[in-house]
Amino acid sequence: MSSNLMKYSGILGQIVSCLGAAALFAVPLGCSDDSQGAETAARGPRTVPVVIAKPSNHEFVDRIEALGTAVSNESIVVSGQVTETVSRVHFDDGQVVAEGDVLVELTSREESAQLSEVRANLGEAERQYERAMEMSRNGTLSEAQMDVRATALDAARARLEELRARMHDRLIRAPFGGVLGMRSVSPGTLVQPGDMITTLDDIDVIKIDFGVPERFLSVLSVGLVVRSTTAAYPDRAFEGTVRAIDTRVDPDTRSVRVRADLPNPEHALRPGMLVAVELTANRERRLAIPEEAIVPIGERRFVFVVNSETRAERIELTTGRRDNGLVEVVEGLDGDESVVSEGGSLLRPGSAVEIVPRGPRQIDILSKAKARG
């Protein structure tokens, strides 16, 4: 029995020891909580570090980007109008020619012989007519006979014009100045109407055809500046102007066809090239703030500004275009405010703020604030 009593006495002693230890440690813990609360109260409300920026005037433009195809200012397939063999070729591949230059001569021996005959007949008809005029003045030739001579003269002249036209058809000329393509004929080749002899392109000016979505119709106009680039010349830009805007919108693509003219004096651009096009319109200076200052809430846009009491005020904005990290302010600011550009995600209306400079120190401060917040 005495052994059991000793056993129970030992257990009781252990319990008392544990309770004493708990009481001993409870006092410091309670004191620690009270001291932290007192320290927080002494510091006052927590301030939020922020970076501010002043609204600025920035030049905004409406930019339209599209892909287009280069087209010659003028372009034809050179062909003959009669069936005949080629007598002489007067051009080389890729040659630059002027308007009226003879490119190809077709065989015309028969027409040349007929031309000589017709010229002789015309000379005889003219002499007969002159004699008839003298006889008519003397009264020795009737009016009917005079009409016969005049008709013969007109017929001879018409026959001469006909042969000249036929001879002209056998001289294939450049209808306008430009650059010739590869030739497809040689002397002796039999050509028929429509057969390709070569191509002729006027590329001193290049036309660019491209489509623009219908939503941009309100900003499109003839004369807009066009800036174009190509894969062939990645470091070079070609500038021109809008020449024409189609009267119809394509119902399948909901886009309108636009044509621009680009000067091409060096012939760098060639027909058929894929061209990236950028149009600019409505160039104007407007109030702007950094994009990171915008605080979106649903479909609405807000910014925080710092008032004279160094507290945050939330203001709703109407925004517009964006360019290089800036947002156009349509309504909401007058330009004199101190806008919170960084740290706005930690703010609430009325929050006390600490303005810090932009830089490495600011990045460290904001990162610590976000970790706490």
DOMI-139885 format. One record per residue (C-alpha): residue number from 1; residue in one letter; x, y, z. Coordinates in nm, 2 decimals. Layout:
BEGIN
r resi:NUM&resn:a&c1:X&c2:Y&c3:Z $
...
! end
This chain:
BEGIN
r resi:1&resn:m&c1:0.00&c2:0.00&c3:0.00 $
r resi:2&resn:s&c1:0.29&c2:0.23&c3:0.09 $
r resi:3&resn:s&c1:0.44&c2:0.16&c3:-0.26 $
r resi:4&resn:n&c1:0.11&c2:0.27&c3:-0.43 $
r resi:5&resn:l&c1:0.10&c2:0.59&c3:-0.23 $
r resi:6&resn:m&c1:0.46&c2:0.67&c3:-0.33 $
r resi:7&resn:k&c1:0.36&c2:0.61&c3:-0.70 $
r resi:8&resn:y&c1:0.06&c2:0.84&c3:-0.68 $
r resi:9&resn:s&c1:0.27&c2:1.11&c3:-0.51 $
r resi:10&resn:g&c1:0.53&c2:1.10&c3:-0.79 $
r resi:11&resn:i&c1:0.26&c2:1.14&c3:-1.06 $
r resi:12&resn:l&c1:0.10&c2:1.43&c3:-0.88 $
r resi:13&resn:g&c1:0.44&c2:1.61&c3:-0.85 $
r resi:14&resn:q&c1:0.49&c2:1.58&c3:-1.22 $
r resi:15&resn:i&c1:0.15&c2:1.74&c3:-1.29 $
r resi:16&resn:v&c1:0.22&c2:2.03&c3:-1.05 $
r resi:17&resn:s&c1:0.56&c2:2.09&c3:-1.22 $
r resi:18&resn:c&c1:0.40&c2:2.10&c3:-1.56 $
r resi:19&resn:l&c1:0.13&c2:2.35&c3:-1.45 $
r resi:20&resn:g&c1:0.39&c2:2.57&c3:-1.29 $
r resi:21&resn:a&c1:0.60&c2:2.57&c3:-1.61 $
r resi:22&resn:a&c1:0.29&c2:2.66&c3:-1.82 $
r resi:23&resn:a&c1:0.21&c2:2.95&c3:-1.58 $
r resi:24&resn:l&c1:0.57&c2:3.06&c3:-1.59 $
r resi:25&resn:f&c1:0.58&c2:3.08&c3:-1.97 $
r resi:26&resn:a&c1:0.23&c2:3.23&c3:-2.00 $
r resi:27&resn:v&c1:0.33&c2:3.55&c3:-1.85 $
r resi:28&resn:p&c1:0.61&c2:3.64&c3:-2.10 $
r resi:29&resn:l&c1:0.38&c2:3.55&c3:-2.39 $
r resi:30&resn:g&c1:0.11&c2:3.78&c3:-2.27 $
r resi:31&resn:c&c1:0.35&c2:4.06&c3:-2.22 $
r resi:32&resn:s&c1:0.49&c2:4.02&c3:-2.57 $
r resi:33&resn:d&c1:0.15&c2:4.06&c3:-2.73 $
r resi:34&resn:d&c1:0.08&c2:4.38&c3:-2.52 $
r resi:35&resn:s&c1:0.42&c2:4.53&c3:-2.62 $
r resi:36&resn:q&c1:0.36&c2:4.47&c3:-2.99 $
r resi:37&resn:g&c1:0.02&c2:4.63&c3:-2.98 $
r resi:38&resn:a&c1:0.17&c2:4.93&c3:-2.80 $
r resi:39&resn:e&c1:0.44&c2:4.96&c3:-3.06 $
r resi:40&resn:t&c1:0.19&c2:4.94&c3:-3.34 $
r resi:41&resn:a&c1:-0.02&c2:5.21&c3:-3.18 $
r resi:42&resn:a&c1:0.29&c2:5.43&c3:-3.14 $
r resi:43&resn:r&c1:0.37&c2:5.40&c3:-3.51 $
r resi:44&resn:g&c1:0.03&c2:5.51&c3:-3.62 $
r resi:45&resn:p&c1:-0.16&c2:5.39&c3:-3.94 $
r resi:46&resn:r&c1:0.06&c2:5.20&c3:-4.20 $
r resi:47&resn:t&c1:0.17&c2:5.41&c3:-4.50 $
r resi:48&resn:v&c1:0.19&c2:5.26&c3:-4.85 $
r resi:49&resn:p&c1:0.51&c2:5.35&c3:-5.06 $
r resi:50&resn:v&c1:0.42&c2:5.47&c3:-5.41 $
r resi:51&resn:v&c1:0.58&c2:5.62&c3:-5.71 $
r resi:52&resn:i&c1:0.40&c2:5.92&c3:-5.86 $
r resi:53&resn:a&c1:0.40&c2:6.07&c3:-6.21 $
r resi:54&resn:k&c1:0.26&c2:6.39&c3:-6.36 $
r resi:55&resn:p&c1:0.02&c2:6.36&c3:-6.67 $
r resi:56&resn:s&c1:0.20&c2:6.47&c3:-6.98 $
r resi:57&resn:n&c1:0.11&c2:6.59&c3:-7.33 $
r resi:58&resn:h&c1:0.18&c2:6.31&c3:-7.58 $
r resi:59&resn:e&c1:0.12&c2:6.29&c3:-7.96 $
r resi:60&resn:f&c1:-0.13&c2:6.01&c3:-8.04 $
r resi:61&resn:v&c1:-0.21&c2:5.88&c3:-8.38 $
r resi:62&resn:d&c1:-0.45&c2:5.63&c3:-8.52 $
r resi:63&resn:r&c1:-0.24&c2:5.35&c3:-8.67 $
r resi:64&resn:i&c1:-0.38&c2:5.10&c3:-8.92 $
r resi:65&resn:e&c1:-0.17&c2:4.80&c3:-9.02 $
r resi:66&resn:a&c1:-0.23&c2:4.57&c3:-9.31 $
r resi:67&resn:l&c1:-0.07&c2:4.35&c3:-9.57 $
r resi:68&resn:g&c1:-0.08&c2:4.45&c3:-9.94 $
r resi:69&resn:t&c1:0.05&c2:4.35&c3:-10.28 $
r resi:70&resn:a&c1:0.27&c2:4.57&c3:-10.50 $
r resi:71&resn:v&c1:0.12&c2:4.64&c3:-10.84 $
r resi:72&resn:s&c1:0.27&c2:4.82&c3:-11.14 $
r resi:73&resn:n&c1:0.15&c2:5.17&c3:-11.21 $
r resi:74&resn:e&c1:0.09&c2:5.05&c3:-11.57 $
r resi:75&resn:s&c1:0.13&c2:4.70&c3:-11.69 $
r resi:76&resn:i&c1:0.06&c2:4.51&c3:-12.02 $
r resi:77&resn:v&c1:0.15&c2:4.19&c3:-12.21 $
r resi:78&resn:v&c1:0.31&c2:4.30&c3:-12.53 $
r resi:79&resn:s&c1:0.16&c2:4.11&c3:-12.82 $
r resi:80&resn:g&c1:0.10&c2:4.14&c3:-13.20 $
r resi:81&resn:q&c1:-0.22&c2:4.22&c3:-13.38 $
r resi:82&resn:v&c1:-0.16&c2:4.02&c3:-13.70 $
r resi:83&resn:t&c1:-0.04&c2:3.67&c3:-13.78 $
r resi:84&resn:e&c1:0.32&c2:3.71&c3:-13.91 $
r resi:85&resn:t&c1:0.68&c2:3.61&c3:-13.86 $
r resi:86&resn:v&c1:0.92&c2:3.81&c3:-13.65 $
r resi:87&resn:s&c1:1.17&c2:4.00&c3:-13.87 $
r resi:88&resn:r&c1:1.38&c2:4.18&c3:-13.61 $
r resi:89&resn:v&c1:1.38&c2:4.21&c3:-13.23 $
r resi:90&resn:h&c1:1.50&c2:4.55&c3:-13.10 $
r resi:91&resn:f&c1:1.51&c2:4.49&c3:-12.72 $
r resi:92&resn:d&c1:1.69&c2:4.29&c3:-12.46 $
r resi:93&resn:d&c1:1.55&c2:4.13&c3:-12.14 $
r resi:94&resn:g&c1:1.49&c2:4.38&c3:-11.87 $
r resi:95&resn:q&c1:1.56&c2:4.68&c3:-12.09 $
r resi:96&resn:v&c1:1.42&c2:5.03&c3:-12.00 $
r resi:97&resn:v&c1:1.23&c2:5.18&c3:-12.29 $
r resi:98&resn:a&c1:1.05&c2:5.50&c3:-12.37 $
r resi:99&resn:e&c1:0.70&c2:5.55&c3:-12.51 $
r resi:100&resn:g&c1:0.70&c2:5.48&c3:-12.89 $
r resi:101&resn:d&c1:1.02&c2:5.28&c3:-12.90 $
r resi:102&resn:v&c1:1.00&c2:4.99&c3:-13.16 $
r resi:103&resn:l&c1:1.03&c2:4.66&c3:-12.99 $
r resi:104&resn:v&c1:0.97&c2:4.41&c3:-13.27 $
r resi:105&resn:e&c1:0.94&c2:4.42&c3:-13.65 $
r resi:106&resn:l&c1:0.72&c2:4.17&c3:-13.82 $
r resi:107&resn:t&c1:0.77&c2:4.07&c3:-14.18 $
r resi:108&resn:s&c1:0.61&c2:4.32&c3:-14.42 $
r resi:109&resn:r&c1:0.75&c2:4.26&c3:-14.77 $
r resi:110&resn:e&c1:0.41&c2:4.23&c3:-14.93 $
r resi:111&resn:e&c1:0.28&c2:4.54&c3:-14.76 $
r resi:112&resn:s&c1:0.60&c2:4.73&c3:-14.87 $
r resi:113&resn:a&c1:0.54&c2:4.64&c3:-15.23 $
r resi:114&resn:q&c1:0.17&c2:4.74&c3:-15.21 $
r resi:115&resn:l&c1:0.27&c2:5.06&c3:-15.05 $
r resi:116&resn:s&c1:0.49&c2:5.16&c3:-15.34 $
r resi:117&resn:e&c1:0.20&c2:5.08&c3:-15.58 $
r resi:118&resn:v&c1:-0.05&c2:5.28&c3:-15.38 $
r resi:119&resn:r&c1:0.18&c2:5.58&c3:-15.36 $
r resi:120&resn:a&c1:0.22&c2:5.57&c3:-15.74 $
r resi:121&resn:n&c1:-0.16&c2:5.55&c3:-15.79 $
r resi:122&resn:l&c1:-0.21&c2:5.84&c3:-15.55 $
r resi:123&resn:g&c1:0.03&c2:6.05&c3:-15.75 $
r resi:124&resn:e&c1:-0.16&c2:5.98&c3:-16.07 $
r resi:125&resn:a&c1:-0.49&c2:6.05&c3:-15.90 $
r resi:126&resn:e&c1:-0.36&c2:6.39&c3:-15.78 $
r resi:127&resn:r&c1:-0.24&c2:6.48&c3:-16.13 $
r resi:128&resn:q&c1:-0.57&c2:6.38&c3:-16.29 $
r resi:129&resn:y&c1:-0.75&c2:6.59&c3:-16.03 $
r resi:130&resn:e&c1:-0.53&c2:6.90&c3:-16.10 $
r resi:131&resn:r&c1:-0.60&c2:6.87&c3:-16.48 $
r resi:132&resn:a&c1:-0.97&c2:6.83&c3:-16.41 $
r resi:133&resn:m&c1:-0.97&c2:7.15&c3:-16.20 $
r resi:134&resn:e&c1:-0.81&c2:7.35&c3:-16.49 $
r resi:135&resn:m&c1:-1.07&c2:7.21&c3:-16.73 $
r resi:136&resn:s&c1:-1.35&c2:7.28&c3:-16.49 $
r resi:137&resn:r&c1:-1.24&c2:7.65&c3:-16.47 $
r resi:138&resn:n&c1:-1.23&c2:7.67&c3:-16.85 $
r resi:139&resn:g&c1:-1.57&c2:7.52&c3:-16.87 $
r resi:140&resn:t&c1:-1.46&c2:7.22&c3:-17.07 $
r resi:141&resn:l&c1:-1.53&c2:6.96&c3:-16.80 $
r resi:142&resn:s&c1:-1.87&c2:6.88&c3:-16.66 $
r resi:143&resn:e&c1:-1.94&c2:6.88&c3:-16.29 $
r resi:144&resn:a&c1:-2.01&c2:6.51&c3:-16.29 $
r resi:145&resn:q&c1:-1.67&c2:6.43&c3:-16.45 $
r resi:146&resn:m&c1:-1.51&c2:6.66&c3:-16.18 $
r resi:147&resn:d&c1:-1.68&c2:6.45&c3:-15.91 $
r resi:148&resn:v&c1:-1.53&c2:6.13&c3:-16.06 $
r resi:149&resn:r&c1:-1.18&c2:6.27&c3:-16.04 $
r resi:150&resn:a&c1:-1.23&c2:6.38&c3:-15.68 $
r resi:151&resn:t&c1:-1.36&c2:6.04&c3:-15.58 $
r resi:152&resn:a&c1:-1.06&c2:5.87&c3:-15.74 $
r resi:153&resn:l&c1:-0.83&c2:6.09&c3:-15.54 $
r resi:154&resn:d&c1:-1.01&c2:6.02&c3:-15.21 $
r resi:155&resn:a&c1:-1.00&c2:5.65&c3:-15.28 $
r resi:156&resn:a&c1:-0.62&c2:5.66&c3:-15.35 $
r resi:157&resn:r&c1:-0.56&c2:5.85&c3:-15.02 $
r resi:158&resn:a&c1:-0.78&c2:5.60&c3:-14.83 $
r resi:159&resn:r&c1:-0.59&c2:5.31&c3:-14.98 $
r resi:160&resn:l&c1:-0.26&c2:5.47&c3:-14.87 $
r resi:161&resn:e&c1:-0.39&c2:5.52&c3:-14.51 $
r resi:162&resn:e&c1:-0.50&c2:5.15&c3:-14.50 $
r resi:163&resn:l&c1:-0.15&c2:5.03&c3:-14.60 $
r resi:164&resn:r&c1:0.02&c2:5.26&c3:-14.36 $
r resi:165&resn:a&c1:-0.20&c2:5.11&c3:-14.08 $
r resi:166&resn:r&c1:-0.11&c2:4.76&c3:-14.19 $
r resi:167&resn:m&c1:0.26&c2:4.86&c3:-14.19 $
r resi:168&resn:h&c1:0.21&c2:5.01&c3:-13.84 $
r resi:169&resn:d&c1:0.07&c2:4.68&c3:-13.71 $
r resi:170&resn:r&c1:0.39&c2:4.52&c3:-13.82 $
r resi:171&resn:l&c1:0.60&c2:4.75&c3:-13.60 $
r resi:172&resn:i&c1:0.52&c2:4.67&c3:-13.23 $
r resi:173&resn:r&c1:0.60&c2:4.97&c3:-13.02 $
r resi:174&resn:a&c1:0.60&c2:5.05&c3:-12.64 $
r resi:175&resn:p&c1:0.27&c2:5.22&c3:-12.56 $
r resi:176&resn:f&c1:0.43&c2:5.38&c3:-12.25 $
r resi:177&resn:g&c1:0.77&c2:5.40&c3:-12.09 $
r resi:178&resn:g&c1:0.88&c2:5.13&c3:-11.85 $
r resi:179&resn:v&c1:1.08&c2:4.81&c3:-11.79 $
r resi:180&resn:l&c1:1.05&c2:4.51&c3:-12.03 $
r resi:181&resn:g&c1:1.04&c2:4.16&c3:-11.90 $
r resi:182&resn:m&c1:1.19&c2:3.85&c3:-12.06 $
r resi:183&resn:r&c1:1.14&c2:3.82&c3:-12.43 $
r resi:184&resn:s&c1:0.95&c2:3.52&c3:-12.57 $
r resi:185&resn:v&c1:1.03&c2:3.55&c3:-12.94 $
r resi:186&resn:s&c1:1.32&c2:3.54&c3:-13.17 $
r resi:187&resn:p&c1:1.36&c2:3.63&c3:-13.54 $
r resi:188&resn:g&c1:1.16&c2:3.39&c3:-13.75 $
r resi:189&resn:t&c1:0.90&c2:3.31&c3:-13.48 $
r resi:190&resn:l&c1:0.55&c2:3.30&c3:-13.61 $
r resi:191&resn:v&c1:0.33&c2:3.51&c3:-13.38 $
r resi:192&resn:q&c1:-0.05&c2:3.54&c3:-13.38 $
r resi:193&resn:p&c1:-0.28&c2:3.80&c3:-13.22 $
r resi:194&resn:g&c1:-0.26&c2:3.76&c3:-12.84 $
r resi:195&resn:d&c1:0.07&c2:3.57&c3:-12.83 $
r resi:196&resn:m&c1:0.30&c2:3.71&c3:-12.56 $
r resi:197&resn:i&c1:0.61&c2:3.87&c3:-12.69 $
r resi:198&resn:t&c1:0.72&c2:4.02&c3:-12.35 $
r resi:199&resn:t&c1:0.58&c2:4.22&c3:-12.06 $
r resi:200&resn:l&c1:0.61&c2:4.60&c3:-12.00 $
r resi:201&resn:d&c1:0.57&c2:4.75&c3:-11.66 $
r resi:202&resn:d&c1:0.58&c2:5.11&c3:-11.55 $
r resi:203&resn:i&c1:0.73&c2:5.08&c3:-11.20 $
r resi:204&resn:d&c1:0.85&c2:5.44&c3:-11.14 $
r resi:205&resn:v&c1:0.55&c2:5.45&c3:-10.92 $
r resi:206&resn:i&c1:0.42&c2:5.14&c3:-10.74 $
r resi:207&resn:k&c1:0.06&c2:5.09&c3:-10.64 $
r resi:208&resn:i&c1:-0.01&c2:4.90&c3:-10.32 $
r resi:209&resn:d&c1:-0.35&c2:4.73&c3:-10.29 $
r resi:210&resn:f&c1:-0.46&c2:4.63&c3:-9.94 $
r resi:211&resn:g&c1:-0.77&c2:4.57&c3:-9.73 $
r resi:212&resn:v&c1:-0.87&c2:4.77&c3:-9.43 $
r resi:213&resn:p&c1:-1.14&c2:4.66&c3:-9.18 $
r resi:214&resn:e&c1:-1.46&c2:4.85&c3:-9.21 $
r resi:215&resn:r&c1:-1.43&c2:4.99&c3:-8.86 $
r resi:216&resn:f&c1:-1.15&c2:5.22&c3:-8.98 $
r resi:217&resn:l&c1:-1.36&c2:5.38&c3:-9.26 $
r resi:218&resn:s&c1:-1.41&c2:5.69&c3:-9.05 $
r resi:219&resn:v&c1:-1.04&c2:5.77&c3:-9.04 $
r resi:220&resn:l&c1:-0.96&c2:5.67&c3:-9.40 $
r resi:221&resn:s&c1:-0.92&c2:5.95&c3:-9.66 $
r resi:222&resn:v&c1:-0.73&c2:6.01&c3:-9.98 $
r resi:223&resn:g&c1:-0.39&c2:6.16&c3:-9.92 $
r resi:224&resn:l&c1:-0.32&c2:5.98&c3:-9.59 $
r resi:225&resn:v&c1:0.05&c2:5.90&c3:-9.54 $
r resi:226&resn:v&c1:0.14&c2:5.53&c3:-9.60 $
r resi:227&resn:r&c1:0.46&c2:5.37&c3:-9.47 $
r resi:228&resn:s&c1:0.55&c2:5.04&c3:-9.62 $
r resi:229&resn:t&c1:0.82&c2:4.77&c3:-9.56 $
r resi:230&resn:t&c1:0.91&c2:4.45&c3:-9.73 $
r resi:231&resn:a&c1:1.10&c2:4.13&c3:-9.64 $
r resi:232&resn:a&c1:1.35&c2:4.21&c3:-9.92 $
r resi:233&resn:y&c1:1.45&c2:4.55&c3:-9.75 $
r resi:234&resn:p&c1:1.39&c2:4.50&c3:-9.38 $
r resi:235&resn:d&c1:1.58&c2:4.81&c3:-9.28 $
r resi:236&resn:r&c1:1.42&c2:5.04&c3:-9.53 $
r resi:237&resn:a&c1:1.08&c2:5.21&c3:-9.54 $
r resi:238&resn:f&c1:0.89&c2:5.33&c3:-9.84 $
r resi:239&resn:e&c1:0.65&c2:5.62&c3:-9.80 $
r resi:240&resn:g&c1:0.36&c2:5.72&c3:-10.02 $
r resi:241&resn:t&c1:0.00&c2:5.84&c3:-10.00 $
r resi:242&resn:v&c1:-0.35&c2:5.69&c3:-10.03 $
r resi:243&resn:r&c1:-0.47&c2:5.72&c3:-10.39 $
r resi:244&resn:a&c1:-0.81&c2:5.57&c3:-10.38 $
r resi:245&resn:i&c1:-1.06&c2:5.40&c3:-10.15 $
r resi:246&resn:d&c1:-1.31&c2:5.15&c3:-10.30 $
r resi:247&resn:t&c1:-1.68&c2:5.24&c3:-10.29 $
r resi:248&resn:r&c1:-1.78&c2:4.90&c3:-10.16 $
r resi:249&resn:v&c1:-1.71&c2:4.69&c3:-9.85 $
r resi:250&resn:d&c1:-1.65&c2:4.32&c3:-9.92 $
r resi:251&resn:p&c1:-1.94&c2:4.14&c3:-9.75 $
r resi:252&resn:d&c1:-1.72&c2:3.83&c3:-9.69 $
r resi:253&resn:t&c1:-1.42&c2:3.99&c3:-9.52 $
r resi:254&resn:r&c1:-1.59&c2:4.32&c3:-9.40 $
r resi:255&resn:s&c1:-1.30&c2:4.51&c3:-9.53 $
r resi:256&resn:v&c1:-1.26&c2:4.79&c3:-9.79 $
r resi:257&resn:r&c1:-1.00&c2:4.79&c3:-10.06 $
r resi:258&resn:v&c1:-0.75&c2:5.08&c3:-10.05 $
r resi:259&resn:r&c1:-0.49&c2:5.17&c3:-10.31 $
r resi:260&resn:a&c1:-0.17&c2:5.37&c3:-10.23 $
r resi:261&resn:d&c1:0.10&c2:5.52&c3:-10.45 $
r resi:262&resn:l&c1:0.46&c2:5.48&c3:-10.36 $
r resi:263&resn:p&c1:0.74&c2:5.66&c3:-10.55 $
r resi:264&resn:n&c1:0.99&c2:5.40&c3:-10.68 $
r resi:265&resn:p&c1:1.26&c2:5.58&c3:-10.87 $
r resi:266&resn:e&c1:1.52&c2:5.31&c3:-10.80 $
r resi:267&resn:h&c1:1.29&c2:5.03&c3:-10.90 $
r resi:268&resn:a&c1:1.35&c2:4.86&c3:-10.57 $
r resi:269&resn:l&c1:0.99&c2:4.75&c3:-10.54 $
r resi:270&resn:r&c1:0.86&c2:4.50&c3:-10.79 $
r resi:271&resn:p&c1:0.51&c2:4.40&c3:-10.89 $
r resi:272&resn:g&c1:0.38&c2:4.10&c3:-10.69 $
r resi:273&resn:m&c1:0.58&c2:4.17&c3:-10.37 $
r resi:274&resn:l&c1:0.42&c2:4.13&c3:-10.03 $
r resi:275&resn:v&c1:0.42&c2:4.46&c3:-9.85 $
r resi:276&resn:a&c1:0.35&c2:4.55&c3:-9.49 $
r resi:277&resn:v&c1:0.15&c2:4.88&c3:-9.48 $
r resi:278&resn:e&c1:0.10&c2:5.12&c3:-9.19 $
r resi:279&resn:l&c1:-0.13&c2:5.42&c3:-9.21 $
r resi:280&resn:t&c1:-0.14&c2:5.71&c3:-8.97 $
r resi:281&resn:a&c1:-0.44&c2:5.94&c3:-8.91 $
r resi:282&resn:n&c1:-0.58&c2:6.19&c3:-8.65 $
r resi:283&resn:r&c1:-0.24&c2:6.30&c3:-8.53 $
r resi:284&resn:e&c1:-0.29&c2:6.51&c3:-8.22 $
r resi:285&resn:r&c1:-0.14&c2:6.59&c3:-7.88 $
r resi:286&resn:r&c1:-0.35&c2:6.47&c3:-7.58 $
r resi:287&resn:l&c1:-0.31&c2:6.43&c3:-7.20 $
r resi:288&resn:a&c1:-0.15&c2:6.09&c3:-7.12 $
r resi:289&resn:i&c1:-0.05&c2:5.89&c3:-6.81 $
r resi:290&resn:p&c1:0.15&c2:5.56&c3:-6.78 $
r resi:291&resn:e&c1:-0.03&c2:5.24&c3:-6.85 $
r resi:292&resn:e&c1:0.07&c2:5.10&c3:-6.51 $
r resi:293&resn:a&c1:-0.12&c2:5.38&c3:-6.33 $
r resi:294&resn:i&c1:-0.46&c2:5.24&c3:-6.45 $
r resi:295&resn:v&c1:-0.65&c2:5.04&c3:-6.20 $
r resi:296&resn:p&c1:-0.93&c2:4.84&c3:-6.38 $
r resi:297&resn:i&c1:-1.24&c2:4.74&c3:-6.18 $
r resi:298&resn:g&c1:-1.47&c2:4.55&c3:-6.41 $
r resi:299&resn:e&c1:-1.53&c2:4.75&c3:-6.72 $
r resi:300&resn:r&c1:-1.43&c2:5.08&c3:-6.55 $
r resi:301&resn:r&c1:-1.09&c2:5.25&c3:-6.53 $
r resi:302&resn:f&c1:-0.96&c2:5.43&c3:-6.23 $
r resi:303&resn:v&c1:-0.64&c2:5.60&c3:-6.11 $
r resi:304&resn:f&c1:-0.52&c2:5.70&c3:-5.76 $
r resi:305&resn:v&c1:-0.39&c2:6.05&c3:-5.71 $
r resi:306&resn:v&c1:-0.21&c2:6.19&c3:-5.40 $
r resi:307&resn:n&c1:-0.38&c2:6.48&c3:-5.24 $
r resi:308&resn:s&c1:-0.23&c2:6.76&c3:-5.03 $
r resi:309&resn:e&c1:-0.27&c2:6.55&c3:-4.72 $
r resi:310&resn:t&c1:-0.06&c2:6.27&c3:-4.87 $
r resi:311&resn:r&c1:-0.35&c2:6.04&c3:-4.90 $
r resi:312&resn:a&c1:-0.48&c2:5.85&c3:-5.20 $
r resi:313&resn:e&c1:-0.79&c2:5.95&c3:-5.38 $
r resi:314&resn:r&c1:-0.95&c2:5.73&c3:-5.65 $
r resi:315&resn:i&c1:-1.07&c2:5.90&c3:-5.97 $
r resi:316&resn:e&c1:-1.26&c2:5.73&c3:-6.26 $
r resi:317&resn:l&c1:-1.12&c2:5.79&c3:-6.61 $
r resi:318&resn:t&c1:-1.24&c2:5.77&c3:-6.96 $
r resi:319&resn:t&c1:-0.94&c2:5.65&c3:-7.16 $
r resi:320&resn:g&c1:-0.86&c2:5.64&c3:-7.53 $
r resi:321&resn:r&c1:-0.56&c2:5.54&c3:-7.74 $
r resi:322&resn:r&c1:-0.24&c2:5.37&c3:-7.62 $
r resi:323&resn:d&c1:0.11&c2:5.43&c3:-7.75 $
r resi:324&resn:n&c1:0.45&c2:5.33&c3:-7.61 $
r resi:325&resn:g&c1:0.33&c2:5.26&c3:-7.26 $
r resi:326&resn:l&c1:0.11&c2:5.57&c3:-7.23 $
r resi:327&resn:v&c1:-0.27&c2:5.59&c3:-7.22 $
r resi:328&resn:e&c1:-0.47&c2:5.88&c3:-7.36 $
r resi:329&resn:v&c1:-0.69&c2:6.05&c3:-7.10 $
r resi:330&resn:v&c1:-1.02&c2:6.16&c3:-7.25 $
r resi:331&resn:e&c1:-1.19&c2:6.26&c3:-6.93 $
r resi:332&resn:g&c1:-1.11&c2:6.26&c3:-6.55 $
r resi:333&resn:l&c1:-0.79&c2:6.45&c3:-6.51 $
r resi:334&resn:d&c1:-0.69&c2:6.81&c3:-6.58 $
r resi:335&resn:g&c1:-0.31&c2:6.75&c3:-6.59 $
r resi:336&resn:d&c1:-0.21&c2:6.90&c3:-6.25 $
r resi:337&resn:e&c1:-0.26&c2:6.58&c3:-6.04 $
r resi:338&resn:s&c1:0.01&c2:6.36&c3:-5.89 $
r resi:339&resn:v&c1:-0.09&c2:6.02&c3:-6.03 $
r resi:340&resn:v&c1:0.02&c2:5.70&c3:-5.86 $
r resi:341&resn:s&c1:0.21&c2:5.51&c3:-6.13 $
r resi:342&resn:e&c1:0.34&c2:5.23&c3:-5.92 $
r resi:343&resn:g&c1:0.20&c2:5.08&c3:-5.60 $
r resi:344&resn:g&c1:-0.16&c2:5.15&c3:-5.68 $
r resi:345&resn:s&c1:-0.26&c2:4.79&c3:-5.63 $
r resi:346&resn:l&c1:-0.19&c2:4.83&c3:-5.26 $
r resi:347&resn:l&c1:-0.40&c2:5.13&c3:-5.21 $
r resi:348&resn:r&c1:-0.76&c2:5.19&c3:-5.09 $
r resi:349&resn:p&c1:-0.94&c2:5.53&c3:-5.11 $
r resi:350&resn:g&c1:-0.80&c2:5.74&c3:-4.82 $
r resi:351&resn:s&c1:-0.48&c2:5.53&c3:-4.77 $
r resi:352&resn:a&c1:-0.18&c2:5.72&c3:-4.63 $
r resi:353&resn:v&c1:0.10&c2:5.71&c3:-4.88 $
r resi:354&resn:e&c1:0.47&c2:5.76&c3:-4.88 $
r resi:355&resn:i&c1:0.62&c2:5.90&c3:-5.20 $
r resi:356&resn:v&c1:0.94&c2:5.72&c3:-5.29 $
r resi:357&resn:p&c1:1.17&c2:5.79&c3:-5.59 $
r resi:358&resn:r&c1:1.17&c2:5.55&c3:-5.88 $
r resi:359&resn:g&c1:1.48&c2:5.33&c3:-5.88 $
r resi:360&resn:p&c1:1.63&c2:5.02&c3:-5.71 $
r resi:361&resn:r&c1:1.53&c2:5.15&c3:-5.36 $
r resi:362&resn:q&c1:1.18&c2:5.19&c3:-5.47 $
r resi:363&resn:i&c1:1.17&c2:4.84&c3:-5.62 $
r resi:364&resn:d&c1:1.29&c2:4.70&c3:-5.29 $
r resi:365&resn:i&c1:1.04&c2:4.91&c3:-5.08 $
r resi:366&resn:l&c1:0.74&c2:4.81&c3:-5.30 $
r resi:367&resn:s&c1:0.84&c2:4.44&c3:-5.30 $
r resi:368&resn:k&c1:0.85&c2:4.44&c3:-4.92 $
r resi:369&resn:a&c1:0.51&c2:4.63&c3:-4.90 $
r resi:370&resn:k&c1:0.35&c2:4.37&c3:-5.13 $
r resi:371&resn:a&c1:0.49&c2:4.09&c3:-4.92 $
r resi:372&resn:r&c1:0.33&c2:4.25&c3:-4.61 $
r resi:373&resn:g&c1:0.01&c2:4.34&c3:-4.78 $
! end
